[in-house]
């Protein structure tokens, strides 16, 4: 069985990656830190010696680097800490992958774009508006210096969360359920929520293709759902699904807080043309994700 190493394996996307590769009969080693346990190996990705040891000992054919600090608000306040994961660790892993001959898939973000010229193709010029987007772009640049790598840009993700705050999508349900507090919800920024199982499937399909034809899946790629929502329209969808009142939420048509791009729709043609990809329907899947947190 081919071996894959997955960073951030205890996270929302990481768990989906472990499940997807395991189901496809890959030998999987998942790395985690704050939530390590069970079959996951505890490794601090800012510890260069520990990272080097685990990679050189395990000798994976593929590394999927999903670990990141992905909250724009956190990165704005803790830029130095975030860059150690988003940039420095990414560069180190890519360098070691070169040494051991492993293919690396680096998970990046639609926030490398400014949101003014969507839909974006992989070769379009990045122009991040916030420190999070810049840190992920800097990570891309560091990874792309190495021969055996691919960058996969993705939008906001959701899935089977362990707690509602684990995703910027599912946390909206918590606000919706708290009818005691009025809330002005963003109805400005356009988003394309994508299920983590779709991203996991794309990564596994890229890895499978790499094992057959390495040159086919090197470079920059995009994957995203194509269903457009705002936070406000998504919350009204949630209210409809669960038949609950939403009188306490109002639409805010103005951008607020950390600068975020207006519309970062990603063009997924490059992967589709390779026969790679799947797109889960938003309404049905968001209901399944939120159902455990809904009490009538």
C-alpha positions as YAML, in Angstrom:
chain: A
units: angstrom
residues:
- id: 1
  name: UNK
  ca: [0.00, 0.00, 0.00]
- id: 2
  name: UNK
  ca: [1.27, 3.51, -0.75]
- id: 3
  name: UNK
  ca: [1.92, 5.65, 2.29]
- id: 4
  name: UNK
  ca: [0.43, 9.10, 2.95]
- id: 5
  name: UNK
  ca: [1.25, 11.46, 5.81]
- id: 6
  name: UNK
  ca: [-1.43, 14.00, 6.75]
- id: 7
  name: UNK
  ca: [-0.73, 17.06, 8.90]
- id: 8
  name: UNK
  ca: [-3.51, 18.68, 10.89]
- id: 9
  name: UNK
  ca: [-5.14, 15.25, 11.04]
- id: 10
  name: UNK
  ca: [-7.29, 16.04, 14.08]
- id: 11
  name: UNK
  ca: [-8.89, 19.06, 12.39]
- id: 12
  name: UNK
  ca: [-12.10, 19.25, 10.38]
- id: 13
  name: UNK
  ca: [-10.39, 18.73, 7.02]
- id: 14
  name: UNK
  ca: [-7.70, 16.46, 8.46]
- id: 15
  name: UNK
  ca: [-10.24, 13.96, 9.79]
- id: 16
  name: UNK
  ca: [-11.90, 13.80, 6.37]
- id: 17
  name: UNK
  ca: [-8.53, 13.25, 4.72]
- id: 18
  name: UNK
  ca: [-7.63, 10.39, 7.06]
- id: 19
  name: UNK
  ca: [-11.01, 8.76, 6.40]
- id: 20
  name: UNK
  ca: [-10.79, 9.20, 2.61]
- id: 21
  name: UNK
  ca: [-7.26, 7.82, 2.20]
- id: 22
  name: UNK
  ca: [-7.92, 4.95, 4.58]
- id: 23
  name: UNK
  ca: [-11.06, 3.99, 2.67]
- id: 24
  name: UNK
  ca: [-9.01, 4.00, -0.55]
- id: 25
  name: UNK
  ca: [-6.52, 1.50, 0.95]
- id: 26
  name: UNK
  ca: [-3.63, 3.90, 1.54]
- id: 27
  name: UNK
  ca: [-1.45, 3.42, 4.59]
- id: 28
  name: UNK
  ca: [-2.09, 6.58, 6.63]
- id: 29
  name: UNK
  ca: [-0.10, 8.39, 9.30]
- id: 30
  name: UNK
  ca: [-1.90, 11.41, 10.74]
- id: 31
  name: UNK
  ca: [-0.05, 14.13, 12.65]
- id: 32
  name: UNK
  ca: [-1.72, 16.35, 15.22]
- id: 33
  name: UNK
  ca: [-0.70, 18.46, 18.18]
- id: 34
  name: UNK
  ca: [-3.33, 20.02, 20.45]
- id: 35
  name: UNK
  ca: [-5.85, 17.22, 19.79]
- id: 36
  name: UNK
  ca: [-3.47, 14.32, 19.24]
- id: 37
  name: UNK
  ca: [-4.59, 10.95, 20.50]
- id: 38
  name: UNK
  ca: [-5.57, 7.48, 19.39]
- id: 39
  name: UNK
  ca: [-3.91, 6.62, 16.09]
- id: 40
  name: UNK
  ca: [-2.68, 10.18, 15.55]
- id: 41
  name: UNK
  ca: [0.97, 10.97, 16.23]
- id: 42
  name: UNK
  ca: [1.72, 14.09, 18.27]
- id: 43
  name: UNK
  ca: [4.18, 16.33, 16.43]
- id: 44
  name: UNK
  ca: [4.83, 20.05, 16.83]
- id: 45
  name: UNK
  ca: [5.23, 21.34, 13.27]
- id: 46
  name: UNK
  ca: [7.30, 24.27, 14.54]
- id: 47
  name: UNK
  ca: [9.90, 21.76, 15.82]
- id: 48
  name: UNK
  ca: [12.05, 21.23, 12.74]
- id: 49
  name: UNK
  ca: [13.88, 18.21, 14.17]
- id: 50
  name: UNK
  ca: [10.64, 16.42, 15.08]
- id: 51
  name: UNK
  ca: [9.21, 17.11, 11.63]
- id: 52
  name: UNK
  ca: [12.34, 15.84, 9.91]
- id: 53
  name: UNK
  ca: [12.43, 12.71, 12.05]
- id: 54
  name: UNK
  ca: [8.83, 11.68, 11.38]
- id: 55
  name: UNK
  ca: [9.06, 12.29, 7.63]
- id: 56
  name: UNK
  ca: [12.38, 10.52, 7.12]
- id: 57
  name: UNK
  ca: [11.35, 7.57, 9.29]
- id: 58
  name: UNK
  ca: [7.89, 7.08, 7.76]
- id: 59
  name: UNK
  ca: [8.99, 7.83, 4.16]
- id: 60
  name: UNK
  ca: [5.55, 8.62, 2.72]
- id: 61
  name: UNK
  ca: [4.92, 8.67, -1.02]
- id: 62
  name: UNK
  ca: [2.55, 11.62, -0.48]
- id: 63
  name: UNK
  ca: [2.23, 14.34, 2.15]
- id: 64
  name: UNK
  ca: [-1.00, 16.32, 2.47]
- id: 65
  name: UNK
  ca: [-0.26, 19.45, 4.47]
- id: 66
  name: UNK
  ca: [-3.60, 20.64, 5.83]
- id: 67
  name: UNK
  ca: [-2.39, 22.06, 9.15]
- id: 68
  name: UNK
  ca: [-2.71, 25.85, 9.29]
- id: 69
  name: UNK
  ca: [-3.88, 28.81, 11.30]
- id: 70
  name: UNK
  ca: [-6.87, 29.66, 9.12]
- id: 71
  name: UNK
  ca: [-8.76, 32.31, 11.08]
- id: 72
  name: UNK
  ca: [-8.17, 35.75, 9.49]
- id: 73
  name: UNK
  ca: [-9.00, 37.49, 12.78]
- id: 74
  name: UNK
  ca: [-6.47, 35.38, 14.71]
- id: 75
  name: UNK
  ca: [-3.72, 35.92, 12.13]
- id: 76
  name: UNK
  ca: [-4.27, 39.70, 12.22]
- id: 77
  name: UNK
  ca: [-3.56, 39.66, 15.98]
- id: 78
  name: UNK
  ca: [-0.92, 36.91, 16.10]
- id: 79
  name: UNK
  ca: [0.87, 37.20, 12.77]
- id: 80
  name: UNK
  ca: [4.23, 35.91, 13.99]
- id: 81
  name: UNK
  ca: [2.78, 32.77, 15.55]
- id: 82
  name: UNK
  ca: [0.61, 32.07, 12.50]
- id: 83
  name: UNK
  ca: [3.50, 32.42, 10.07]
- id: 84
  name: UNK
  ca: [5.43, 29.68, 11.89]
- id: 85
  name: UNK
  ca: [2.72, 27.25, 10.79]
- id: 86
  name: UNK
  ca: [1.48, 28.77, 7.54]
- id: 87
  name: UNK
  ca: [4.88, 29.65, 6.08]
- id: 88
  name: UNK
  ca: [7.86, 28.24, 7.97]
- id: 89
  name: UNK
  ca: [6.48, 24.74, 8.59]
- id: 90
  name: UNK
  ca: [5.18, 24.55, 5.02]
- id: 91
  name: UNK
  ca: [8.61, 25.45, 3.63]
- id: 92
  name: UNK
  ca: [10.34, 22.88, 5.86]
- id: 93
  name: UNK
  ca: [7.95, 20.07, 4.92]
- id: 94
  name: UNK
  ca: [8.33, 20.83, 1.22]
- id: 95
  name: UNK
  ca: [12.11, 20.79, 1.54]
- id: 96
  name: UNK
  ca: [12.10, 17.41, 3.29]
- id: 97
  name: UNK
  ca: [9.62, 16.04, 0.72]
- id: 98
  name: UNK
  ca: [12.17, 16.92, -1.96]
- id: 99
  name: UNK
  ca: [14.87, 15.02, -0.06]
- id: 100
  name: UNK
  ca: [12.81, 11.85, 0.37]
- id: 101
  name: UNK
  ca: [11.07, 12.01, -3.02]
- id: 102
  name: UNK
  ca: [7.55, 12.57, -1.67]
- id: 103
  name: UNK
  ca: [4.74, 14.41, -3.44]
- id: 104
  name: UNK
  ca: [3.34, 17.29, -1.35]
- id: 105
  name: UNK
  ca: [-0.15, 18.75, -1.56]
- id: 106
  name: UNK
  ca: [-0.25, 22.12, 0.19]
- id: 107
  name: UNK
  ca: [-3.73, 23.35, 1.15]
- id: 108
  name: UNK
  ca: [-4.12, 27.05, 0.48]
- id: 109
  name: UNK
  ca: [-7.03, 29.48, 0.30]
- id: 110
  name: UNK
  ca: [-9.18, 31.62, -1.98]
- id: 111
  name: UNK
  ca: [-8.13, 34.54, 0.26]
- id: 112
  name: UNK
  ca: [-4.91, 34.91, -1.75]
- id: 113
  name: UNK
  ca: [-7.13, 36.93, -4.13]
- id: 114
  name: UNK
  ca: [-8.64, 40.39, -3.62]
- id: 115
  name: UNK
  ca: [-12.12, 39.38, -4.78]
- id: 116
  name: UNK
  ca: [-12.42, 41.93, -7.60]
- id: 117
  name: UNK
  ca: [-12.09, 39.70, -10.69]
- id: 118
  name: UNK
  ca: [-13.80, 36.36, -10.03]
- id: 119
  name: UNK
  ca: [-13.88, 33.61, -11.07]
- id: 120
  name: UNK
  ca: [-10.17, 33.06, -10.52]
- id: 121
  name: UNK
  ca: [-8.03, 30.61, -12.47]
- id: 122
  name: UNK
  ca: [-4.90, 29.08, -10.90]
- id: 123
  name: UNK
  ca: [-2.60, 31.33, -12.91]
- id: 124
  name: UNK
  ca: [-4.34, 34.59, -11.99]
- id: 125
  name: UNK
  ca: [-2.37, 37.16, -10.02]
- id: 126
  name: UNK
  ca: [-2.86, 36.91, -6.24]
- id: 127
  name: UNK
  ca: [-3.43, 40.06, -4.20]
- id: 128
  name: UNK
  ca: [-4.40, 39.19, -0.60]
- id: 129
  name: UNK
  ca: [-6.28, 41.79, 1.43]
- id: 130
  name: UNK
  ca: [-5.38, 40.48, 4.89]
- id: 131
  name: UNK
  ca: [-2.49, 38.90, 6.77]
- id: 132
  name: UNK
  ca: [-4.04, 35.44, 6.62]
- id: 133
  name: UNK
  ca: [-4.20, 35.52, 2.84]
- id: 134
  name: UNK
  ca: [-0.65, 36.86, 2.69]
- id: 135
  name: UNK
  ca: [0.66, 34.13, 5.00]
- id: 136
  name: UNK
  ca: [-0.91, 31.42, 2.86]
- id: 137
  name: UNK
  ca: [0.45, 33.02, -0.30]
- id: 138
  name: UNK
  ca: [3.91, 33.16, 1.24]
- id: 139
  name: UNK
  ca: [3.49, 29.48, 2.08]
- id: 140
  name: UNK
  ca: [2.61, 28.80, -1.56]
- id: 141
  name: UNK
  ca: [5.73, 30.58, -2.76]
- id: 142
  name: UNK
  ca: [7.92, 28.60, -0.35]
- id: 143
  name: UNK
  ca: [6.35, 25.26, -1.37]
- id: 144
  name: UNK
  ca: [6.51, 25.96, -5.10]
- id: 145
  name: UNK
  ca: [10.30, 26.26, -4.93]
- id: 146
  name: UNK
  ca: [10.39, 22.50, -4.55]
- id: 147
  name: UNK
  ca: [10.00, 20.07, -7.42]
- id: 148
  name: UNK
  ca: [7.43, 17.59, -6.12]
- id: 149
  name: UNK
  ca: [4.55, 19.80, -4.98]
- id: 150
  name: UNK
  ca: [1.04, 20.96, -5.72]
- id: 151
  name: UNK
  ca: [-0.93, 23.82, -4.21]
- id: 152
  name: UNK
  ca: [-4.67, 23.28, -3.79]
- id: 153
  name: UNK
  ca: [-6.62, 26.47, -3.10]
- id: 154
  name: UNK
  ca: [-9.99, 25.98, -1.41]
- id: 155
  name: UNK
  ca: [-12.75, 28.26, -0.04]
- id: 156
  name: UNK
  ca: [-14.47, 28.23, 3.36]
- id: 157
  name: UNK
  ca: [-15.04, 24.65, 4.52]
- id: 158
  name: UNK
  ca: [-17.64, 22.82, 6.59]
- id: 159
  name: UNK
  ca: [-18.42, 19.22, 7.45]
- id: 160
  name: UNK
  ca: [-19.03, 16.90, 10.38]
- id: 161
  name: UNK
  ca: [-17.81, 19.20, 13.13]
- id: 162
  name: UNK
  ca: [-16.94, 18.20, 16.68]
- id: 163
  name: UNK
  ca: [-18.27, 21.56, 17.90]
- id: 164
  name: UNK
  ca: [-20.08, 24.34, 16.03]
- id: 165
  name: UNK
  ca: [-17.18, 26.78, 16.28]
- id: 166
  name: UNK
  ca: [-14.94, 24.39, 14.34]
- id: 167
  name: UNK
  ca: [-16.15, 25.86, 11.02]
- id: 168
  name: UNK
  ca: [-16.95, 29.45, 10.03]
- id: 169
  name: UNK
  ca: [-20.08, 27.98, 8.44]
- id: 170
  name: UNK
  ca: [-21.48, 25.87, 11.27]
- id: 171
  name: UNK
  ca: [-20.77, 28.52, 13.91]
- id: 172
  name: UNK
  ca: [-23.52, 30.60, 12.28]
- id: 173
  name: UNK
  ca: [-26.04, 28.05, 13.54]
- id: 174
  name: UNK
  ca: [-25.07, 28.89, 17.11]
- id: 175
  name: UNK
  ca: [-25.89, 32.55, 16.45]
- id: 176
  name: UNK
  ca: [-29.16, 31.56, 14.82]
- id: 177
  name: UNK
  ca: [-30.22, 29.43, 17.79]
- id: 178
  name: UNK
  ca: [-29.53, 32.21, 20.31]
- id: 179
  name: UNK
  ca: [-32.70, 34.25, 19.80]
- id: 180
  name: UNK
  ca: [-31.99, 36.32, 22.94]
- id: 181
  name: UNK
  ca: [-29.30, 38.31, 21.12]
- id: 182
  name: UNK
  ca: [-29.97, 40.49, 18.04]
- id: 183
  name: UNK
  ca: [-27.25, 40.08, 15.43]
- id: 184
  name: UNK
  ca: [-26.31, 41.96, 12.26]
- id: 185
  name: UNK
  ca: [-25.01, 39.31, 9.85]
- id: 186
  name: UNK
  ca: [-22.81, 39.92, 6.81]
- id: 187
  name: UNK
  ca: [-24.84, 40.01, 3.60]
- id: 188
  name: UNK
  ca: [-21.99, 41.51, 1.60]
- id: 189
  name: UNK
  ca: [-19.19, 38.99, 1.05]
- id: 190
  name: UNK
  ca: [-19.97, 36.16, -1.39]
- id: 191
  name: UNK
  ca: [-18.85, 32.69, -0.29]
- id: 192
  name: UNK
  ca: [-18.86, 29.18, -1.76]
- id: 193
  name: UNK
  ca: [-18.98, 26.77, 1.21]
- id: 194
  name: UNK
  ca: [-17.40, 23.43, 0.35]
- id: 195
  name: UNK
  ca: [-17.70, 20.14, 2.21]
- id: 196
  name: UNK
  ca: [-14.44, 18.73, 3.54]
- id: 197
  name: UNK
  ca: [-15.28, 15.32, 2.09]
- id: 198
  name: UNK
  ca: [-15.12, 16.89, -1.38]
- id: 199
  name: UNK
  ca: [-11.67, 18.36, -0.69]
- id: 200
  name: UNK
  ca: [-10.49, 15.07, 0.80]
- id: 201
  name: UNK
  ca: [-11.67, 13.22, -2.30]
- id: 202
  name: UNK
  ca: [-9.84, 15.68, -4.56]
- id: 203
  name: UNK
  ca: [-6.60, 15.26, -2.58]
- id: 204
  name: UNK
  ca: [-6.85, 11.48, -2.74]
- id: 205
  name: UNK
  ca: [-7.61, 11.56, -6.48]
- id: 206
  name: UNK
  ca: [-4.62, 13.87, -7.03]
- id: 207
  name: UNK
  ca: [-2.43, 11.47, -5.06]
- id: 208
  name: UNK
  ca: [-3.70, 8.49, -7.04]
- id: 209
  name: UNK
  ca: [-3.00, 10.26, -10.32]
- id: 210
  name: UNK
  ca: [0.45, 11.32, -9.13]
- id: 211
  name: UNK
  ca: [1.36, 7.67, -8.52]
- id: 212
  name: UNK
  ca: [0.55, 6.96, -12.19]
- id: 213
  name: UNK
  ca: [1.57, 10.22, -13.86]
- id: 214
  name: UNK
  ca: [3.57, 12.57, -11.60]
- id: 215
  name: UNK
  ca: [3.74, 15.49, -13.99]
- id: 216
  name: UNK
  ca: [-0.06, 15.72, -14.35]
- id: 217
  name: UNK
  ca: [-0.73, 17.11, -10.88]
- id: 218
  name: UNK
  ca: [2.12, 19.50, -10.15]
- id: 219
  name: UNK
  ca: [1.52, 23.24, -9.83]
- id: 220
  name: UNK
  ca: [-1.51, 25.20, -8.63]
- id: 221
  name: UNK
  ca: [-5.08, 23.90, -8.63]
- id: 222
  name: UNK
  ca: [-8.47, 25.07, -7.36]
- id: 223
  name: UNK
  ca: [-11.46, 23.23, -5.95]
- id: 224
  name: UNK
  ca: [-14.73, 24.68, -4.71]
- id: 225
  name: UNK
  ca: [-18.45, 24.17, -4.65]
- id: 226
  name: UNK
  ca: [-20.29, 26.53, -7.00]
- id: 227
  name: UNK
  ca: [-23.30, 27.38, -4.80]
- id: 228
  name: UNK
  ca: [-23.12, 31.06, -3.82]
- id: 229
  name: UNK
  ca: [-24.25, 32.35, -0.42]
- id: 230
  name: UNK
  ca: [-23.65, 35.16, 2.03]
- id: 231
  name: UNK
  ca: [-23.54, 34.49, 5.74]
- id: 232
  name: UNK
  ca: [-27.00, 36.01, 6.03]
- id: 233
  name: UNK
  ca: [-28.55, 33.98, 3.20]
- id: 234
  name: UNK
  ca: [-26.98, 30.83, 4.61]
- id: 235
  name: UNK
  ca: [-28.49, 31.51, 8.02]
- id: 236
  name: UNK
  ca: [-31.93, 32.03, 6.48]
- id: 237
  name: UNK
  ca: [-31.45, 28.67, 4.73]
- id: 238
  name: UNK
  ca: [-30.65, 27.07, 8.08]
- id: 239
  name: UNK
  ca: [-33.78, 28.64, 9.58]
- id: 240
  name: UNK
  ca: [-35.89, 27.22, 6.75]
- id: 241
  name: UNK
  ca: [-34.38, 23.74, 7.07]
- id: 242
  name: UNK
  ca: [-35.06, 23.49, 10.79]
- id: 243
  name: UNK
  ca: [-38.26, 25.58, 10.85]
- id: 244
  name: UNK
  ca: [-36.96, 28.06, 13.40]
- id: 245
  name: UNK
  ca: [-37.43, 31.81, 13.73]
- id: 246
  name: UNK
  ca: [-34.77, 34.19, 12.46]
- id: 247
  name: UNK
  ca: [-36.33, 37.53, 13.47]
- id: 248
  name: UNK
  ca: [-33.31, 38.40, 15.60]
- id: 249
  name: UNK
  ca: [-30.89, 38.47, 12.67]
- id: 250
  name: UNK
  ca: [-30.64, 41.33, 10.18]
- id: 251
  name: UNK
  ca: [-28.67, 41.71, 6.96]
- id: 252
  name: UNK
  ca: [-25.57, 43.90, 7.08]
- id: 253
  name: UNK
  ca: [-24.74, 45.07, 3.54]
- id: 254
  name: UNK
  ca: [-21.40, 46.66, 4.51]
- id: 255
  name: UNK
  ca: [-18.00, 44.97, 5.04]
- id: 256
  name: UNK
  ca: [-16.82, 44.96, 8.66]
- id: 257
  name: UNK
  ca: [-13.84, 43.73, 10.69]
- id: 258
  name: UNK
  ca: [-10.71, 42.25, 9.13]
- id: 259
  name: UNK
  ca: [-10.64, 43.08, 5.38]
- id: 260
  name: UNK
  ca: [-12.06, 40.21, 3.35]
- id: 261
  name: UNK
  ca: [-12.46, 39.87, -0.43]
- id: 262
  name: UNK
  ca: [-15.92, 40.41, -1.94]
- id: 263
  name: UNK
  ca: [-16.01, 37.44, -4.32]
- id: 264
  name: UNK
  ca: [-13.25, 34.82, -4.57]
- id: 265
  name: UNK
  ca: [-15.00, 32.22, -6.69]
- id: 266
  name: UNK
  ca: [-12.47, 29.64, -7.86]
- id: 267
  name: UNK
  ca: [-12.37, 28.20, -11.37]
- id: 268
  name: UNK
  ca: [-12.08, 24.41, -10.98]
- id: 269
  name: UNK
  ca: [-11.70, 23.53, -14.67]
- id: 270
  name: UNK
  ca: [-8.08, 22.35, -14.42]
- id: 271
  name: UNK
  ca: [-8.97, 19.50, -12.06]
- id: 272
  name: UNK
  ca: [-12.29, 18.71, -13.74]
- id: 273
  name: UNK
  ca: [-10.43, 18.27, -17.03]
- id: 274
  name: UNK
  ca: [-8.31, 15.61, -15.31]
- id: 275
  name: UNK
  ca: [-11.42, 13.75, -14.19]
- id: 276
  name: UNK
  ca: [-10.90, 14.87, -10.60]
- id: 277
  name: UNK
  ca: [-13.49, 16.26, -8.23]
- id: 278
  name: UNK
  ca: [-16.93, 16.01, -6.65]
- id: 279
  name: UNK
  ca: [-19.38, 18.65, -5.39]
- id: 280
  name: UNK
  ca: [-21.73, 17.91, -2.50]
- id: 281
  name: UNK
  ca: [-25.08, 19.73, -2.46]
- id: 282
  name: UNK
  ca: [-25.09, 22.44, 0.19]
- id: 283
  name: UNK
  ca: [-28.64, 22.30, 1.56]
- id: 284
  name: UNK
  ca: [-28.75, 18.55, 2.21]
- id: 285
  name: UNK
  ca: [-25.24, 18.35, 3.62]
- id: 286
  name: UNK
  ca: [-25.52, 21.38, 5.91]
- id: 287
  name: UNK
  ca: [-28.69, 19.86, 7.39]
- id: 288
  name: UNK
  ca: [-26.82, 16.63, 8.12]
- id: 289
  name: UNK
  ca: [-23.94, 18.52, 9.74]
- id: 290
  name: UNK
  ca: [-26.19, 20.63, 11.96]
- id: 291
  name: UNK
  ca: [-28.80, 18.04, 12.92]
- id: 292
  name: UNK
  ca: [-26.85, 16.76, 15.97]
- id: 293
  name: UNK
  ca: [-26.85, 20.31, 17.38]
- id: 294
  name: UNK
  ca: [-30.58, 20.97, 16.94]
- id: 295
  name: UNK
  ca: [-32.99, 20.30, 19.79]
- id: 296
  name: UNK
  ca: [-36.68, 20.93, 19.17]
...
